[in-house]
Amino acid sequence: MTLPATFDPLVDRIYEVLCDGAGSLRALALADRYSKRTLPNEGDERRAKQSRVQKIALVGIDSIADSVNTQEHSDRGEYQAAIRVDLCYHTPNPYERAAVITAMTDAHSDAHLVRAALGWGANMTLTADARETGLAGGGLVFTRTNNPRLSPDSRLFTLTLAFSATVWLAFPTT
C-alpha cells in the first residue's frame, strides 16, 4: 500500500463517487449523480445557473486534527478530517412553498443515497486511476446535515452534509 502525501486523492474519489457513479456497491444511479463544474469560491448566482442543468456537489475539507496515534518518527501521519459535501439544487420558484418543500425533500432523499455511497468502504479505497485515498477503516462516517440554505434571488437550495474520516498520509522522505 502506497499512502498518499496529500488529501487530493480522497477528494478526487469523493467526486468520482458523486459525479461518475464510481463504486462497487451503493453506487449512485445516473439520475442521482452530480456535476462538479463550480469552484467553492463561486457565488450562488453561478451555481444556480449550473444547477438548472444538473444538481451540483461541492467537496471540501473543513478541518483536520492530529490523531493521538501519530508518532513523529513514523513514516505516516494519522488525521481526523471533517469533510463537507454541499448538494446544490435549482428551485424553480423559491417563493412557492411547494417548490421549496420539493427541493428540501429531494435534497434529504439524495443525502441518504450519498451517505450510503460514501460510507461503503469498498467504494472509497482507491481512485479510478488506482491511487490510494489514505482512508483508514473504509468509508466516510456521516455525522449530520447542517442547516439547509435557500437563496431566493438565485433560486439555489443548498444542503450541507458533514462527514468524518481517519486519514493516513505519508510523511515526506526527503
C-alpha positions in Angstrom: 0.0 0.0 0.0 1.4 3.4 -1.0 -0.1 6.1 1.1 -0.9 9.5 -0.4 1.1 12.6 0.6 -1.9 14.9 0.3 -5.7 14.9 0.7 -6.1 15.2 -3.1 -6.8 11.5 -3.9 -9.5 11.4 -1.2 -11.3 14.5 -2.6 -10.9 13.1 -6.1 -12.5 9.8 -5.1 -15.5 11.6 -3.4 -16.1 13.4 -6.7 -15.8 10.2 -8.7 -18.4 8.5 -6.5 -20.8 11.5 -6.6 -20.3 12.6 -10.2 -19.3 9.5 -12.1 -21.2 6.8 -10.2 -17.9 5.0 -9.2 -18.2 2.3 -6.6 -18.9 -1.4 -6.3 -22.0 -1.3 -4.2 -24.4 1.6 -3.3 -23.1 3.5 -6.4 -25.2 6.4 -7.5 -27.5 5.7 -10.5 -27.2 8.1 -13.4 -30.2 10.1 -12.4 -28.8 10.6 -8.9 -25.4 11.9 -10.0 -24.0 15.4 -9.6 -22.0 17.9 -11.6 -18.7 19.4 -10.2 -18.4 22.3 -12.6 -18.2 25.0 -10.0 -15.5 26.2 -7.7 -16.0 26.7 -3.9 -15.5 30.5 -4.2 -18.0 30.9 -7.0 -21.2 32.7 -5.9 -24.7 31.4 -5.6 -25.7 33.0 -8.9 -23.2 31.0 -11.0 -24.1 27.8 -9.1 -27.7 28.4 -9.6 -27.3 28.7 -13.4 -25.3 25.4 -13.5 -27.8 23.7 -11.2 -30.6 24.3 -13.8 -28.9 21.7 -15.9 -27.8 19.3 -13.2 -27.6 19.3 -9.5 -24.1 20.2 -8.1 -21.8 18.7 -5.5 -19.0 20.7 -3.9 -16.5 18.9 -1.6 -14.2 20.4 0.9 -12.2 19.6 3.9 -13.3 21.8 6.8 -10.6 20.9 9.3 -8.1 18.3 10.2 -6.8 17.3 13.6 -3.8 15.3 14.6 -4.6 11.8 15.9 -3.1 10.6 19.2 -1.7 7.7 17.2 0.7 9.7 15.1 4.4 9.2 16.1 6.8 11.9 14.8 9.4 9.3 13.9 6.8 7.3 11.9 6.6 7.3 8.1 3.0 8.5 8.2 0.6 10.9 9.9 -2.9 10.0 11.1 -5.5 12.7 10.9 -9.1 13.1 11.8 -10.7 15.0 8.9 -14.0 16.9 8.9 -15.3 16.7 5.3 -18.1 18.8 3.9 -20.3 17.9 0.9 -22.6 20.7 -0.4 -25.5 19.5 -2.5 -26.9 22.3 -4.6 -30.3 22.3 -6.4 -32.2 24.7 -8.6 -35.6 25.8 -7.2 -37.9 27.0 -9.9 -39.9 29.3 -7.7 -38.3 29.9 -4.3 -41.3 31.9 -3.1 -43.7 29.0 -3.6 -43.9 26.8 -0.5 -44.5 23.6 -2.5 -41.4 24.2 -4.7 -39.2 24.7 -1.6 -40.6 21.6 0.1 -39.9 19.6 -3.0 -36.3 20.8 -3.1 -35.8 20.0 0.6 -37.3 16.6 0.2 -35.2 15.8 -2.9 -32.0 17.0 -1.1 -32.6 15.0 2.0 -33.5 11.9 -0.1 -30.3 12.4 -2.0 -28.4 12.8 1.2 -29.4 9.3 2.1 -28.0 7.9 -1.2 -24.8 10.0 -0.8 -24.3 8.8 2.7 -24.7 5.2 1.5 -22.3 5.6 -1.4 -19.5 7.4 0.5 -19.9 5.3 3.6 -19.3 2.0 1.8 -15.6 1.2 2.4 -15.0 -0.6 -0.9 -16.1 2.5 -2.8 -13.6 4.7 -1.2 -10.3 2.8 -1.0 -8.8 3.7 -4.5 -9.4 6.4 -7.1 -10.3 5.4 -10.6 -6.6 5.7 -11.6 -5.7 3.3 -8.7 -4.3 5.9 -6.2 -4.7 5.2 -2.5 -7.1 7.6 -0.8 -5.5 7.1 2.6 -8.8 6.3 4.4 -8.3 4.1 7.4 -11.1 1.7 8.1 -13.2 2.1 4.9 -15.7 4.8 4.1 -16.6 8.2 5.3 -18.6 8.4 8.5 -21.8 10.5 8.2 -22.2 12.9 11.2 -25.1 15.2 10.2 -26.7 17.6 7.8 -26.3 21.3 8.5 -29.0 24.0 8.1 -30.3 23.9 4.6 -29.9 27.3 2.8 -32.2 28.8 0.3 -31.0 31.8 -1.8 -34.3 33.2 -3.2 -32.6 35.7 -5.6 -30.5 33.0 -7.3 -33.1 30.2 -6.8 -30.4 28.0 -5.3 -31.1 25.5 -2.5 -28.1 24.0 -0.7 -27.9 21.2 1.8 -24.6 20.5 3.5 -23.6 17.0 4.7 -20.8 16.6 7.2 -18.6 13.5 7.3 -15.6 12.5 9.4 -12.8 10.2 8.4 -9.5 8.9 9.7 -6.9 9.6 7.0 -3.3 8.4 6.8 -0.8 10.5 4.8 2.8 9.7 4.1 5.4 12.0 5.6 8.0 13.3 3.1 11.1 11.2 2.8 13.4 13.9 1.6 
